[in-house]
Amino acid sequence: MTFRVFRDSVRRSVDAALDSMGLRGVEYSIEVPPDPSLGDLAVNAPLRASRVLREPPGAIAERIAGAISESRPPIIGRVVPHPSGYVNFFADAAELARLTLRAALDPGGWRIDVGRGTKVSVEHTSVNPNKALHIGHARNLVLGDSLARLLSEVGYRVEVLNYVDDTGVQVADVLVGMLYLGMPEDPPPGKKYDAYCGDEVYVRVNELYEARPELVERRREVIAQLERGSGPASELAARVVPRILRAQLETCWRLGAKYDLLNWESHILRSGLWERAFEVLREAGAVRLVEEGELAGCWVLQAPEEGEEKVLVRSDGTTVYAAKDIPYAAWKLGLLGDPFQYRRFAKQPGGGDLWTTDLGGGEAEHPTFGSSDLAITVIDVRQSRVQRFVKYAVELLGERSGRSKRYLHLGYEVVALSRRTAEALGIEVPEGRQFVHMSGRRGAYVNVDDVLNALASRAAEEVRKRNPDARDEWVRRVAEAIAVGALRYQMLRQDPNKLIIFDMEDALRIEGETGPYLQYTYARASRILEKAGGIPSESLGELAALLSAPKEVKLVKLMSKYDMELEEAAAELSPKRLATYSYELADAFNAFYEAHRVLQEPDENRRLARLALVGAFRSLMGRLLTLMGIEPLDRI
């Protein structure tokens, strides 16, 4: 808690000064000045106080600055009044550096607890189990996984959920191909199972629907069997869907994501949760049966603030997406009880069990799932309308149960491929288009595994050039880490509400705002410390006072805001803020290193001070990379 110490000291000092002037209770703001030469923080208290004292703001600024300067704490270096009515504060560089180095170099230090054990569920990935993850799904996974890591870091109890839509249209399409078109259940040799079902079966079936309309009726029959849990389609799904899901999870784990629980749509439908939710909504007058018109026989949800209705149950008795998501959301928040049993589904890489819901008998000992205080669902913006209806229904269920819970939709825009990346991956791009959108039904998409393989192949070439004598296994491991880091950072660095045009060449650059640039900077710091033999053990207080050069001070100030950046990122549910801060930190470190060669510094104490700064930076950058799901590399 370093820059925070400075900010809090400023507030206490201003409060004391105002109190001495008989101005207790005056509200003011503390801001970062637009021009760093004006100070590290600026306070507008004189402007607010002038309304009470009827004096010029500049004169009041002089009085406040004078009162503070007489007994300012060590963290405040200078207090400067400004004629405009602000009081500007400069942090004491030596004290700020001492506190920052000590906090950063303490392995168990610099932890913040804003969550205080509040339970949060984060649902992400949730790819339909009919195909491999494509590059658009990667944005969902990276946003959700990074958010879960961030919230855990700041004190929330996070439960990561992955929803398996095993009764939907996309799964039905795959089953239609296998049941009625004679397409094999097993893939050809060397073909990953999720890629086979998506690239070959799913795409082929959708190509045939227009030419063979009887297949559409077959699909309706398949969906009905899936929802009731019986019939040939249901039996086939019990074999096919878990195979697809396990193949998808291999990709998710490759990207560094982990989950606590798989929630199966079929379990939700057969658990009675929907019937409970439907009954409460019907009693509240939120759903009604349409008796005439094109929606005759359908049950619809009425959302007064929307001025529109949403079909929940079709006239044939099958449910739509929202009708399945409402009870799921209610389960997340503990509004309808827990009808599930639980069993282990898989052991995840690096340790940790992945659990799954079950209705046919689970394990006696299992974690407690559901009943979160806050449920966050990561789904792209095309689902925003449906998510508004889900939120409305869940809030109504919460009111009826007397429990106050929160449901949030974290939306994001889709991902497109740049022209050169699409062409490199074998996708045809129309003349004049600089990027291409993807479509699973048309087969115009790129699997995440293919992108990672291509990124890793190019990264391996560069790693080999830099390390000609390195073992092949090490080169492959480092290249894979760079590939994952490149992809994850590109998914995080953009605002979620903006379209990402993914370009492999840009993502792999070692200069600029990329994952490899951050990993390279971390590796640079690691190599400096390795050559120096480690971090000095001398008194940080004495060493910190020597970090007075402008680029040293700038780096220290950026590092000193680490905990505040994490707190703001968590409050805004914005992993993107971590990406931005990490890049600024890396840039400041490289500017410092280029200006001040650490190991060649002739003054022993100054060299030790800079080594301590390098060590502190490496510690914080390592934490930030891990929060973003990017592996810190000691050597590239």
NULUM-481309 format. One line per 10 residues: number of its first residue (from 1); their letters; for each residue x, y, z of C-alpha. Coordinates in nm, 4 decimals, padded with zeros to 6 digits. Layout:
NUM> A> X Y Z; ...
***
This chain:
1> MTFRVFRDSV> 00.0000 00.0000 00.0000; 00.2329 00.2751 -00.1191; 00.0753 00.5389 -00.3415; -00.2389 00.4659 -00.1425; -00.0428 00.5686 00.1711; 00.0444 00.8948 -00.0022; -00.3146 00.9578 -00.1112; -00.4532 00.8781 00.2336; -00.1923 01.1037 00.3963; -00.2976 01.3847 00.1640
11> RRSVDAALDS> -00.6612 01.3406 00.2635; -00.5871 01.3336 00.6358; -00.3631 01.6399 00.6051; -00.6245 01.8365 00.4118; -00.8973 01.7335 00.6573; -00.6838 01.8510 00.9494; -00.6093 02.1826 00.7788; -00.9761 02.2441 00.7015; -01.0700 02.1504 01.0578; -00.8209 02.4033 01.1934
21> MGLRGVEYSI> -00.9922 02.6664 00.9782; -01.3347 02.5748 01.1108; -01.4345 02.4081 00.7833; -01.5058 02.0547 00.8952; -01.7368 01.8742 00.6495; -01.6285 02.0541 00.3325; -01.6401 01.8038 00.0449; -01.3585 01.8002 -00.2081; -01.1939 01.5697 -00.4588; -00.8403 01.4369 -00.4963
31> EVPPDPSLGD> -00.7263 01.4134 -00.8566; -00.4180 01.3355 -01.0618; -00.3145 01.6613 -01.2356; -00.3110 01.6537 -01.6180; 00.0466 01.7890 -01.6096; 00.2898 01.5868 -01.3908; 00.4923 01.9025 -01.3255; 00.2004 02.0317 -01.1197; 00.2278 01.7463 -00.8727; 00.1332 01.3852 -00.8100
41> LAVNAPLRAS> -00.2056 01.4727 -00.6625; -00.4181 01.7867 -00.6620; -00.6953 01.8847 -00.4186; -00.9769 02.1303 -00.5026; -01.0674 02.2012 -00.1380; -00.9920 02.5748 -00.1707; -01.2518 02.6082 -00.4471; -01.5168 02.4444 -00.2261; -01.4092 02.6359 00.0865; -01.4249 02.9714 -00.0918
51> RVLREPPGAI> -01.8042 02.9432 -00.1046; -01.8096 02.9345 00.2751; -01.5291 03.1787 00.3592; -01.6044 03.4253 00.0794; -01.2323 03.4485 00.0066; -01.0400 03.3986 -00.3196; -00.9591 03.0292 -00.3771; -00.5919 03.1130 -00.4298; -00.5656 03.2708 -00.0861; -00.7311 02.9724 00.0787
61> AERIAGAISE> -00.4913 02.7402 -00.1085; -00.2022 02.9366 00.0489; -00.3486 02.8939 00.3986; -00.4122 02.5192 00.3542; -00.0646 02.4578 00.2083; 00.0954 02.6537 00.4923; -00.0927 02.4566 00.7578; 00.0055 02.1224 00.6020; 00.3708 02.2112 00.5409; 00.4296 02.2709 00.9108
71> SRPPIIGRVV> 00.3601 01.9086 01.0060; 00.3394 01.6990 00.6935; 00.4029 01.3221 00.7112; 00.7245 01.1789 00.5547; 00.5427 01.0479 00.2435; 00.4469 01.4039 00.1418; 00.7493 01.5767 -00.0086; 00.6148 01.9183 -00.1098; 00.2862 02.1062 -00.0829; 00.2377 02.3782 -00.3450
81> PHPSGYVNFF> -00.0628 02.6152 -00.3575; -00.1873 02.7180 -00.6995; -00.3599 03.0512 -00.7740; -00.6453 02.8669 -00.9463; -00.7581 02.7261 -00.6124; -00.5870 02.3873 -00.6027; -00.3330 02.2543 -00.3564; -00.0780 02.0344 -00.5330; 00.1078 01.7559 -00.3556; 00.4354 01.5893 -00.4501
91> ADAAELARLT> 00.5213 01.2522 -00.3001; 00.8599 01.2184 -00.1325; 01.0477 01.0088 -00.3893; 01.2727 00.8324 -00.1376; 00.9909 00.7375 00.0999; 00.7665 00.6253 -00.1857; 01.0497 00.4118 -00.3258; 01.1202 00.2584 00.0168; 00.7573 00.1586 00.0699; 00.7179 00.0344 -00.2885
101> LRAALDPGGW> 01.0305 -00.1810 -00.2929; 00.9464 -00.3317 00.0450; 00.5891 -00.4171 -00.0609; 00.6852 -00.5551 -00.4022; 00.9707 -00.7706 -00.2736; 00.7676 -00.9248 00.0092; 00.6412 -01.2596 -00.1340; 00.3313 -01.2504 00.0847; 00.2836 -00.8765 00.0805; 00.0828 -00.6233 -00.1098
111> RIDVGRGTKV> -00.2434 -00.8150 -00.0867; -00.5734 -00.6332 -00.0845; -00.9064 -00.7642 00.0339; -01.1983 -00.5758 -00.1127; -01.4075 -00.8883 -00.1695; -01.3991 -00.9939 00.1965; -01.5078 -01.3435 00.1107; -01.8102 -01.2457 -00.0988; -01.8986 -01.5367 -00.3249; -01.9029 -01.4641 -00.6968
121> SVEHTSVNPN> -01.9827 -01.7042 -00.9777; -01.8187 -01.6346 -01.3126; -01.9614 -01.8280 -01.6063; -01.7511 -01.8223 -01.9194; -01.6557 -02.0224 -02.2293; -01.9860 -02.2190 -02.2454; -01.9246 -02.3201 -02.6071; -02.1962 -02.5335 -02.7634; -02.0627 -02.8928 -02.7549; -02.0823 -02.9438 -03.1295
131> KALHIGHARN> -01.7536 -02.7974 -03.2525; -01.4047 -02.6848 -03.1609; -01.3467 -02.3452 -03.0006; -01.2936 -02.0763 -03.2615; -01.1075 -01.7492 -03.2191; -01.4238 -01.5667 -03.1066; -01.4733 -01.8136 -02.8218; -01.1179 -01.7371 -02.7105; -01.2193 -01.3810 -02.6263; -01.4945 -01.5118 -02.3999
141> LVLGDSLARL> -01.2596 -01.7549 -02.2269; -00.9788 -01.5037 -02.1788; -01.2103 -01.2323 -02.0439; -01.3823 -01.4710 -01.8058; -01.0696 -01.6494 -01.6870; -00.8782 -01.3240 -01.6313; -01.1730 -01.1732 -01.4450; -01.1954 -01.4805 -01.2198; -00.8226 -01.4588 -01.1445; -00.8512 -01.0864 -01.0690
151> LSEVGYRVEV> -01.1502 -01.1213 -00.8365; -00.9806 -01.4069 -00.6502; -00.6703 -01.1935 -00.6077; -00.8645 -00.9128 -00.4372; -01.0475 -01.1296 -00.1879; -01.3600 -01.2707 -00.3527; -01.4540 -01.6394 -00.3319; -01.4836 -01.7173 -00.7009; -01.6649 -02.0145 -00.8517; -01.5925 -02.0662 -01.2211
161> LNYVDDTGVQ> -01.8734 -02.2283 -01.4198; -01.8893 -02.3693 -01.7715; -02.2387 -02.4252 -01.9148; -02.2858 -02.7247 -02.1437; -02.5792 -02.6777 -02.3838; -02.6301 -03.0456 -02.4604; -02.9962 -03.0130 -02.5680; -02.9755 -02.7243 -02.8150; -03.0026 -02.6893 -03.1904; -02.6270 -02.7099 -03.2555
171> VADVLVGMLY> -02.5930 -03.0452 -03.0830; -02.9048 -03.1632 -03.2638; -02.7435 -03.0774 -03.5981; -02.4483 -03.3072 -03.5249; -02.6811 -03.5867 -03.4155; -02.8928 -03.5469 -03.7317; -02.5800 -03.6020 -03.9399; -02.4890 -03.9188 -03.7544; -02.8411 -04.0589 -03.7206; -02.9898 -03.9789 -04.0615
181> LGMPEDPPPG> -02.7011 -03.9055 -04.2989; -02.4783 -04.1972 -04.2094; -02.1891 -03.9800 -04.0963; -01.9535 -04.1787 -03.8697; -01.9574 -04.1313 -03.4960; -01.5787 -04.1654 -03.4893; -01.3474 -03.9138 -03.6588; -01.0916 -03.9966 -03.9263; -00.7385 -04.0737 -03.7999; -00.5530 -03.7697 -03.6696
191> KKYDAYCGDE> -00.8632 -03.5485 -03.6504; -00.9491 -03.3959 -03.3120; -01.3018 -03.4958 -03.2164; -01.4466 -03.1462 -03.1643; -01.2966 -03.0301 -03.4942; -01.4421 -03.3318 -03.6775; -01.7942 -03.2777 -03.5416; -01.7865 -02.9051 -03.6137; -01.5896 -02.8800 -03.9369; -01.7388 -03.1821 -04.1098
201> VYVRVNELYE> -02.0644 -03.3045 -03.9555; -02.2181 -02.9737 -03.8383; -02.1250 -02.7789 -04.1504; -02.2444 -03.0541 -04.3877; -02.5823 -03.0888 -04.2153; -02.6462 -02.7144 -04.2330; -02.5602 -02.7175 -04.6029; -02.8294 -02.9810 -04.6624; -03.1206 -02.8273 -04.4696; -03.2392 -02.6116 -04.7604
211> ARPELVERRR> -03.2150 -02.8940 -05.0161; -03.3672 -03.1539 -04.7849; -03.6383 -02.9884 -04.5715; -03.7324 -03.3212 -04.4126; -03.4102 -03.2936 -04.2150; -03.5504 -02.9881 -04.0363; -03.8335 -03.2029 -03.9050; -03.5814 -03.4655 -03.8016; -03.3983 -03.1968 -03.6052; -03.7187 -03.1074 -03.4186
221> EVIAQLERGS> -03.7607 -03.4716 -03.3222; -03.4003 -03.4885 -03.2030; -03.4407 -03.1763 -02.9879; -03.7566 -03.3178 -02.8295; -03.5727 -03.6414 -02.7444; -03.2833 -03.4484 -02.5956; -03.5118 -03.2410 -02.3748; -03.7032 -03.5390 -02.2368; -03.3870 -03.7519 -02.2066; -03.4981 -04.0595 -02.3957
231> GPASELAARV> -03.4849 -04.2045 -02.7480; -03.2045 -04.2846 -02.9951; -03.0891 -03.9226 -03.0160; -03.0542 -03.8986 -02.6380; -02.8581 -04.2239 -02.6267; -02.6241 -04.1064 -02.9030; -02.5783 -03.7673 -02.7324; -02.4706 -03.9429 -02.4120; -02.1721 -04.0794 -02.6071; -02.0945 -03.7948 -02.8448
241> VPRILRAQLE> -02.1324 -03.4808 -02.6316; -01.8866 -03.5788 -02.3548; -01.6274 -03.6641 -02.6212; -01.6701 -03.3231 -02.7824; -01.6584 -03.1523 -02.4433; -01.3368 -03.3248 -02.3385; -01.1742 -03.2207 -02.6659; -01.2896 -02.8624 -02.6090; -01.1510 -02.8673 -02.2565; -00.8098 -02.9665 -02.3910
251> TCWRLGAKYD> -00.8084 -02.6352 -02.5796; -00.9359 -02.4428 -02.2773; -00.6634 -02.5903 -02.0583; -00.4089 -02.5129 -02.3270; -00.5135 -02.1480 -02.2953; -00.4646 -02.1670 -01.9200; -00.8292 -02.1677 -01.8097; -00.9610 -02.3803 -01.5247; -01.3141 -02.4385 -01.4051; -01.4827 -02.5522 -01.0868
261> LLNWESHILR> -01.8040 -02.6951 -01.2298; -01.9740 -02.8055 -01.5518; -02.3487 -02.7310 -01.5559; -02.5401 -02.9420 -01.8084; -02.8502 -02.7992 -01.9689; -03.0158 -03.1419 -01.9722; -02.9722 -03.1630 -01.5938; -03.1334 -02.8234 -01.5499; -03.4293 -02.9235 -01.7660; -03.4834 -03.2531 -01.5795
271> SGLWERAFEV> -03.4143 -03.1201 -01.2298; -03.7434 -02.9377 -01.1885; -03.5711 -02.5983 -01.1618; -03.7520 -02.4622 -01.4674; -04.0915 -02.5721 -01.3352; -04.0211 -02.3960 -01.0035; -03.9050 -02.0788 -01.1776; -04.1966 -02.0872 -01.4204; -04.4498 -02.1230 -01.1409; -04.3099 -01.8276 -00.9458
281> LREAGAVRLV> -04.3030 -01.6127 -01.2602; -04.6573 -01.7163 -01.3515; -04.7872 -01.6351 -01.0032; -04.6195 -01.2955 -01.0270; -04.7951 -01.2302 -01.3572; -04.4672 -01.2067 -01.5450; -04.5491 -01.4869 -01.7913; -04.8690 -01.5484 -01.9821; -05.0085 -01.7943 -02.2351; -05.0760 -01.6392 -02.5758
291> EEGELAGCWV> -05.4134 -01.7571 -02.7064; -05.4230 -01.6109 -03.0568; -05.2029 -01.4811 -03.3357; -04.8720 -01.6160 -03.4585; -04.7587 -01.6855 -03.1004; -05.0734 -01.8781 -03.0059; -04.9879 -02.1558 -02.7622; -04.6599 -01.9957 -02.6539; -04.5744 -01.8848 -02.3015; -04.4108 -01.5421 -02.3056
301> LQAPEEGEEK> -04.2241 -01.3353 -02.0486; -04.3421 -00.9775 -02.0149; -04.0845 -00.7191 -01.9165; -04.2664 -00.3896 -01.8571; -03.9561 -00.1717 -01.8823; -03.8783 -00.3272 -02.2215; -04.2273 -00.2854 -02.3589; -04.1892 -00.6187 -02.5336; -04.2300 -00.9905 -02.4752; -03.9970 -01.2853 -02.5010
311> VLVRSDGTTV> -04.1154 -01.6362 -02.5893; -04.0012 -01.8843 -02.3226; -04.1961 -02.1966 -02.4208; -04.2897 -02.2639 -02.7827; -04.6323 -02.3919 -02.8814; -04.4866 -02.7434 -02.9236; -04.3747 -02.7411 -02.5592; -04.0005 -02.7003 -02.6212; -03.8167 -02.4253 -02.4377; -03.6055 -02.1462 -02.5828
321> YAAKDIPYAA> -03.2598 -02.0407 -02.4663; -03.3854 -01.7852 -02.2122; -03.6184 -02.0365 -02.0474; -03.3206 -02.2596 -01.9807; -03.0951 -01.9770 -01.8656; -03.3412 -01.8301 -01.6150; -03.3422 -02.1314 -01.3791; -02.9667 -02.1664 -01.4255; -02.9141 -01.8039 -01.3221; -03.1491 -01.8561 -01.0269
331> WKLGLLGDPF> -02.9484 -02.1637 -00.9215; -02.6257 -01.9612 -00.9344; -02.7765 -01.7200 -00.6823; -02.9417 -01.9828 -00.4636; -03.2959 -01.8626 -00.5359; -03.4522 -02.2012 -00.6151; -03.2556 -02.4468 -00.4041; -03.0063 -02.7046 -00.5299; -03.1480 -03.0226 -00.6893; -02.8156 -03.1572 -00.8162
341> QYRRFAKQPG> -02.5696 -03.4211 -00.7116; -02.2048 -03.3743 -00.8022; -01.9188 -03.5933 -00.9179; -01.5672 -03.5450 -01.0476; -01.5464 -03.5107 -01.4254; -01.1723 -03.4686 -01.4845; -00.8409 -03.3849 -01.3251; -00.7187 -03.0528 -01.4637; -00.3585 -02.9828 -01.5689; -00.1537 -02.8576 -01.2777
351> GGDLWTTDLG> -00.3942 -03.0119 -01.0266; -00.7487 -02.9455 -00.9208; -01.0690 -03.1367 -00.9856; -01.3271 -03.0338 -01.2406; -01.6713 -03.1259 -01.1080; -01.9960 -03.1819 -01.2950; -02.3620 -03.1740 -01.2015; -02.5371 -03.5100 -01.1932; -02.8896 -03.6378 -01.1432; -02.8213 -04.0088 -01.1290
361> GGEAEHPTFG> -02.6059 -04.0193 -00.8205; -02.3014 -03.8198 -00.7206; -02.0241 -03.8323 -00.4640; -02.1032 -03.7949 -00.0952; -01.8238 -03.5428 -00.0369; -01.8089 -03.2461 -00.2717; -01.7653 -02.8662 -00.2632; -02.0697 -02.6469 -00.2116; -02.1785 -02.5032 -00.5453; -02.4209 -02.2235 -00.6317
371> SSDLAITVID> -02.5741 -01.9739 -00.3862; -02.3437 -01.6894 -00.4919; -02.3972 -01.3288 -00.3907; -02.3130 -01.2086 -00.7409; -02.3422 -01.3967 -01.0704; -02.1411 -01.2715 -01.3689; -02.2166 -01.4216 -01.7094; -01.9694 -01.3615 -01.9920; -02.1560 -01.3735 -02.3251; -02.1105 -01.1682 -02.6405
381> VRQSRVQRFV> -02.3201 -00.8599 -02.7062; -02.5454 -01.0406 -02.9540; -02.7075 -01.2030 -02.6492; -02.7658 -00.8708 -02.4694; -03.1421 -00.8657 -02.5291; -03.1883 -01.2194 -02.3966; -02.9662 -01.1397 -02.0998; -03.1852 -00.8407 -02.0112; -03.4858 -01.0720 -01.9899; -03.2881 -01.3201 -01.7797
391> KYAVELLGER> -03.1784 -01.0418 -01.5437; -03.5365 -00.9169 -01.5133; -03.6707 -01.2635 -01.4360; -03.3964 -01.3398 -01.1825; -03.4491 -01.0094 -01.0033; -03.8188 -01.0871 -00.9816; -03.7424 -01.4326 -00.8408; -03.5122 -01.2681 -00.5874; -03.7829 -01.0276 -00.4763; -04.0315 -01.3116 -00.4329
401> SGRSKRYLHL> -03.7801 -01.5104 -00.2249; -03.6843 -01.2106 -00.0139; -03.3164 -01.2327 -00.1080; -03.1174 -00.9535 -00.2605; -02.8757 -01.0952 -00.5189; -02.7085 -00.9430 -00.8232; -02.6899 -01.0761 -01.1794; -02.4575 -00.9123 -01.4325; -02.4009 -00.9706 -01.8006; -02.0448 -00.8947 -01.9093
411> GYEVVALSRR> -02.0778 -00.8448 -02.2830; -01.8121 -00.8163 -02.5487; -01.7930 -00.7640 -02.9222; -01.7007 -01.0384 -03.1650; -01.3600 -01.1197 -03.3151; -01.2736 -01.0987 -03.6834; -00.9558 -01.2028 -03.8629; -00.7321 -00.9632 -04.0522; -00.7005 -01.0307 -04.4224; -00.3403 -01.1542 -04.4033
421> TAEALGIEVP> -00.4128 -01.3821 -04.1067; -00.7248 -01.5268 -04.2704; -00.5360 -01.5945 -04.5930; -00.2448 -01.7483 -04.4015; -00.4911 -01.9871 -04.2369; -00.6581 -02.0826 -04.5644; -00.9735 -01.8687 -04.5509; -01.0830 -01.6929 -04.8668; -01.1420 -01.3197 -04.8196; -01.3682 -01.1264 -05.0607
431> EGRQFVHMSG> -01.1997 -00.8666 -05.2770; -01.1674 -00.5298 -05.1048; -01.2283 -00.6651 -04.7523; -00.9558 -00.6101 -04.4947; -01.1000 -00.8511 -04.2397; -01.3420 -01.1424 -04.2308; -01.6207 -01.2300 -03.9871; -01.6691 -01.5931 -03.8915; -01.9681 -01.8222 -03.9207; -01.9840 -02.1714 -03.7728
441> RRGAYVNVDD> -02.2738 -02.2807 -03.9944; -02.0894 -02.1834 -04.3127; -01.7635 -02.3294 -04.1865; -01.5975 -01.9859 -04.2177; -01.4078 -01.9831 -03.8910; -01.0674 -02.0700 -03.7505; -01.0192 -02.3035 -03.4587; -00.8221 -02.1774 -03.1608; -00.5922 -02.4800 -03.1800; -00.4980 -02.3894 -03.5381
451> VLNALASRAA> -00.4233 -02.0301 -03.4395; -00.2141 -02.1404 -03.1407; -00.0259 -02.3896 -03.3550; 00.0541 -02.1229 -03.6126; 00.1581 -01.8733 -03.3432; 00.3739 -02.1324 -03.1684; 00.5428 -02.2315 -03.4944; 00.6409 -01.8724 -03.5689; 00.7453 -01.8092 -03.2100; 00.9650 -02.1201 -03.2148
461> EEVRKRNPDA> 01.1567 -01.9819 -03.5132; 01.2410 -01.6642 -03.3215; 01.3242 -01.8484 -02.9994; 01.5579 -02.0805 -03.1884; 01.7360 -01.7843 -03.3498; 01.8000 -01.6325 -03.0077; 01.8953 -01.9658 -02.8486; 02.0650 -02.1795 -03.1165; 02.1970 -02.4329 -02.8648; 01.8768 -02.4761 -02.6631
471> RDEWVRRVAE> 01.7067 -02.8141 -02.6322; 01.4083 -02.8721 -02.8608; 01.1749 -02.9409 -02.5687; 01.2627 -02.6073 -02.4066; 01.2097 -02.4239 -02.7364; 00.8682 -02.5865 -02.7796; 00.7616 -02.5015 -02.4239; 00.8703 -02.1381 -02.4514; 00.7122 -02.1015 -02.7966; 00.3840 -02.2394 -02.6643
481> AIAVGALRYQ> 00.3902 -01.9940 -02.3717; 00.4570 -01.7067 -02.6122; 00.1727 -01.8199 -02.8402; -00.0745 -01.8327 -02.5518; 00.0496 -01.4988 -02.4186; 00.0170 -01.3374 -02.7605; -00.3400 -01.4575 -02.8061; -00.4548 -01.3791 -02.4522; -00.3109 -01.0280 -02.4487; -00.4720 -00.9398 -02.7813
491> MLRQDPNKLI> -00.8071 -01.0521 -02.6398; -00.7610 -00.8346 -02.3282; -00.6058 -00.5137 -02.4544; -00.9126 -00.3891 -02.6431; -01.2256 -00.2471 -02.4834; -01.4805 -00.5308 -02.4634; -01.7345 -00.3237 -02.6568; -01.5023 -00.2936 -02.9582; -01.4565 -00.5391 -03.2423; -01.1190 -00.7147 -03.2371
501> IFDMEDALRI> -00.9489 -00.7712 -03.5705; -00.6987 -01.0380 -03.4795; -00.3694 -01.0385 -03.6682; -00.1037 -01.2986 -03.5908; 00.1879 -01.0844 -03.7050; 00.0861 -00.7974 -03.4782; 00.0169 -01.0281 -03.1829; 00.3681 -01.1777 -03.1963; 00.5603 -00.8507 -03.2108; 00.8212 -00.8162 -02.9351
511> EGETGPYLQY> 00.7841 -00.4377 -02.9459; 00.4651 -00.2497 -02.8718; 00.1502 -00.3458 -02.6880; 00.1687 -00.7249 -02.7096; 00.1949 -01.0246 -02.4807; 00.5434 -01.1206 -02.6073; 00.6639 -00.7659 -02.5300; 00.5586 -00.8090 -02.1664; 00.7153 -01.1552 -02.1475; 01.0352 -01.0240 -02.3061
521> TYARASRILE> 01.0511 -00.7395 -02.0534; 01.0021 -00.9817 -01.7650; 01.2767 -01.2034 -01.9078; 01.5066 -00.9022 -01.9398; 01.4617 -00.8237 -01.5692; 01.5214 -01.1900 -01.4838; 01.8474 -01.1994 -01.6792; 01.9749 -00.8842 -01.5063; 01.9153 -01.0386 -01.1654; 02.0633 -01.3704 -01.2756
531> KAGGIPSESL> 02.3848 -01.2022 -01.3876; 02.3986 -00.9981 -01.0655; 02.3493 -01.3026 -00.8469; 02.0136 -01.1953 -00.7080; 01.8510 -00.9088 -00.5196; 02.0612 -00.7181 -00.2627; 01.9934 -00.7795 00.1052; 02.1001 -00.4300 00.2154; 01.8562 -00.1915 00.3831; 01.5923 -00.0874 00.1334
541> GELAALLSAP> 01.5528 00.2445 00.3119; 01.9078 00.3486 00.2402; 01.9051 00.2158 -00.1149; 01.5674 00.3667 -00.2065; 01.6938 00.7182 -00.1410; 01.9370 00.6768 -00.4327; 01.6568 00.6199 -00.6897; 01.6239 00.9849 -00.7800; 01.6725 00.9988 -01.1588; 01.3524 01.0943 -01.3515
551> KEVKLVKLMS> 01.3063 00.7527 -01.5146; 01.3676 00.5778 -01.1840; 01.1113 00.7960 -01.0098; 00.8572 00.7425 -01.2889; 00.8931 00.3642 -01.2659; 00.8595 00.3711 -00.8875; 00.5438 00.5832 -00.9059; 00.3834 00.3476 -01.1561; 00.4742 00.0457 -00.9432; 00.3444 00.2156 -00.6295
561> KYDMELEEAA> -00.0085 00.2146 -00.7774; -00.0219 -00.1634 -00.8209; -00.2836 -00.2350 -00.5552; -00.4970 00.0623 -00.6579; -00.4944 -00.0530 -01.0205; -00.6085 -00.3997 -00.9149; -00.8834 -00.2565 -00.6978; -01.0110 -00.0336 -00.9792; -00.9936 -00.3162 -01.2328; -01.1992 -00.5383 -01.0006
571> AELSPKRLAT> -01.4531 -00.2631 -00.9309; -01.4965 -00.2054 -01.3042; -01.4842 -00.5796 -01.3889; -01.2139 -00.4788 -01.6362; -00.9222 -00.7155 -01.7045; -00.8415 -00.4711 -01.9850; -00.7204 -00.2302 -01.7182; -00.4599 -00.4874 -01.6121; -00.3401 -00.5131 -01.9721; -00.3030 -00.1367 -02.0029
581> YSYELADAFN> -00.1250 -00.1008 -01.6689; 00.1115 -00.3896 -01.7477; 00.2118 -00.2304 -02.0767; 00.2733 00.1088 -01.9120; 00.4836 -00.0616 -01.6466; 00.6888 -00.2550 -01.9035; 00.7433 00.0590 -02.1082; 00.8615 00.2519 -01.8010; 01.0995 -00.0298 -01.7053; 01.2552 -00.0480 -02.0512
591> AFYEAHRVLQ> 01.2957 00.3304 -02.0592; 01.4699 00.3123 -01.7185; 01.6956 00.0292 -01.8312; 01.7966 00.2017 -02.1550; 01.8854 00.5180 -01.9607; 02.0613 00.3476 -01.6690; 02.2642 00.0348 -01.7347; 02.2252 -00.1450 -01.4062; 02.5153 -00.3910 -01.3996; 02.7672 -00.1421 -01.5379
601> EPDENRRLAR> 02.6937 00.1241 -01.2726; 03.0313 00.2069 -01.1056; 02.8801 00.3298 -00.7783; 02.8189 00.0163 -00.5687; 02.5265 00.1497 -00.3652; 02.3518 00.2963 -00.6670; 02.3964 -00.0357 -00.8505; 02.2412 -00.2197 -00.5567; 01.9524 00.0279 -00.5481; 01.8815 -00.0309 -00.9150
611> LALVGAFRSL> 01.9009 -00.4064 -00.8687; 01.6391 -00.3771 -00.5947; 01.4237 -00.1781 -00.8349; 01.4656 -00.4440 -01.1038; 01.3685 -00.7134 -00.8545; 01.0608 -00.5219 -00.7415; 00.9519 -00.4661 -01.1008; 01.0002 -00.8341 -01.1851; 00.7859 -00.9356 -00.8888; 00.4967 -00.7091 -00.9849
621> MGRLLTLMGI> 00.5145 -00.7898 -01.3557; 00.5129 -01.1602 -01.2741; 00.1953 -01.1149 -01.0700; 00.0278 -00.9150 -01.3449; 00.1167 -01.1656 -01.6147; -00.0233 -01.4471 -01.4027; -00.3476 -01.2546 -01.3456; -00.3819 -01.2245 -01.7228; -00.3094 -01.5959 -01.7696; 00.0255 -01.5269 -01.9380
631> EPLDRI> 00.3255 -01.7295 -01.8275; 00.6212 -01.5239 -01.6964; 00.9332 -01.6448 -01.8778; 01.2819 -01.6093 -01.7298; 01.4356 -01.6481 -02.0733; 01.3157 -01.6101 -02.4310
***
